[in-house]
């Protein structure tokens, strides 16, 4: 699906319904900027509580990365990290603006490391995003360092992000 979006772009709203009975899905997902994506031509992934699982590494610490992607919604997906040292459920960077992560369960309970880079959701230099009604789960032995982290630089600030009705439990800090 991502390859097709990258190659062809969008000219209307697009909705992908994930088949939860076919999972779990063992992969890492990276979504770059998609040609044609806008406030009217949105891209939505309805997870239907399907399981997406991956074992992140030091060089690829995410399970889902929105790398400059805009107007993407990820809804009702169960995101599970299986590595004990590295992992961020959803990572937004390089002005990945106007995105929404909602109704997801981000399970990083396998983490036992207290690495400060591990977060349930990490938004770097991304604005106008909504993070709502998600559950971020850590574990007794550590879990992610932070539940949700939004950060920027003086050259690339983060503005107008909304964090609401999330449940964050058993994280390190």
N, C-alpha and C positions, 0 to 999 in steps of 0.2 A: 504493500500500500504506500509506504513512504517513498520507495523508488519511483512509483508512478506519479506521486504528487510532485516530486523534485523534477522529474522529466517533463511533465505536462502542465503543472500549475493548476489553478482552479479558476473557474469563471462563474461559479454559483456556490451556494453553501453545500458542503459535503459532510455526510455523516457515515461513519464506519461503525457497524454493530459487531462487537467481538463475540464470537461463539464461545460461551463459557463452558459448554460441554466438551469442546475439543481440547481444552487445556489440560494441565498448565502449559504455558508458553515459556520456553527456556531461551530468553534472548535479551539483549540490550538494545534499546531503541534510541536513535538520535534523529531529531526532526530539525532540519535547517529552515531558513527562510524559504517560504513557498511563494512562487510567483502568482500574483492575483489575489492572495489572501487579504481580506479587508474586513471592516465592521459588518459588511453585508455578505461577503464571501468567506464565511467562517469554516473551520475544519474541526469536526467533533468526533472524538473516539468515545463511544458508549461501551464501557467495559463489561456491563452486565455481571459484575463481580467475578469476571474471569481472573485467573491467577497469572501474573507475569513475574517470572523469577529469574534471577541472575546472580552470579558471584562476582562482584566488582573487584578491580585490581587497583594498585597504586596509580597507574597511568589512566585508568578509566573507572573512576570511583562512583559513577552513576548507574542507575538502572534505566531511567528515562532522562534524556537531555533535550531541552529545547534550546537549540543553538542559533539564536537570532530569529527563531520562529515567532510569528505574530498571529493573533486571532485563533489560537488553538485551544480547544477544551478537551480535557481528559476527565471523564466522569465515570464513577463507579467501577474502578479497576482495583484489584488487589495486587499490590506491588511488594514483592518479597525479596529481600537481600539475603544471600546465604553465606557470605564471607564473614569471618570473625574479626577481621582487621579493618576492612574498607567498605564504605557504602553510603551513598545518598540516594534516597528514593527518587526524587525528581530534582533536576538541576536545570535552572534557567540562566542563560548568560548571553552576553553580547546583544543587549537591547531586545531580549525576548519579551516584548511588550504586548499588552492586551490579551493575555492568556488566562485561562481558568483551570484550576485543579479542584475538583469537587467530588464529594461523596466517595473518596478513595480510602482504602486501608493501606497504609505504608508500614509494612512489618519488617523492622530491622532488629528483631530480637536475637538474631545470631551474633550480632556484634558484641565482642568482649573488649575491644580496644577503646581507649578514651581519646582517639584521634580527633582533634578539633575540627577537621574537615568533614567529618561524618554528620550529616543532617537529614532529617526526614524530607524537608523541602529546603533547597538552597537557591535563592534568587540573587544573582550578581548583576548589577547594572541593568535591572529590568523594572519597568514602570507599568502602572495601570493594570496590574494583575490581581486576580481574585483567588484566594485560597480559602475555601469554605466547606464546612461539614465533613472534613477528613478526620481519620483516626490515624495517629502516628504512634506505633508501638515499639517500645524498646524491650529490654530484658533485664532480668535481675543482675546479670553479670556485666552490664554496661549499657548496651543499646546505643543509639546515636548520641553524639555529644550534645547536639541541639535539636529541638523539634522543628522549628522553622527559623531560618536565618535569611534576612534581607540585608544586602550590603552593596555599597557602591564606592566610587572614588570621587574626588573633587571634579574630575573631568566627565564622569558618567554617573550621575546621581540616580537614586531610585525615588520615584514620586508616585503618590496616589495608589499604592497597593492596599488591598483590603484583606485582612485576616479575620474570619468570623466563624464561630461555632465549631471549631476544631477541638478534638480531644487528643491531648498529648500525654502519653503515660510511659513511665519507666525509662526516661532518658537520663543521660549522665549528668548534664548541667542544667 
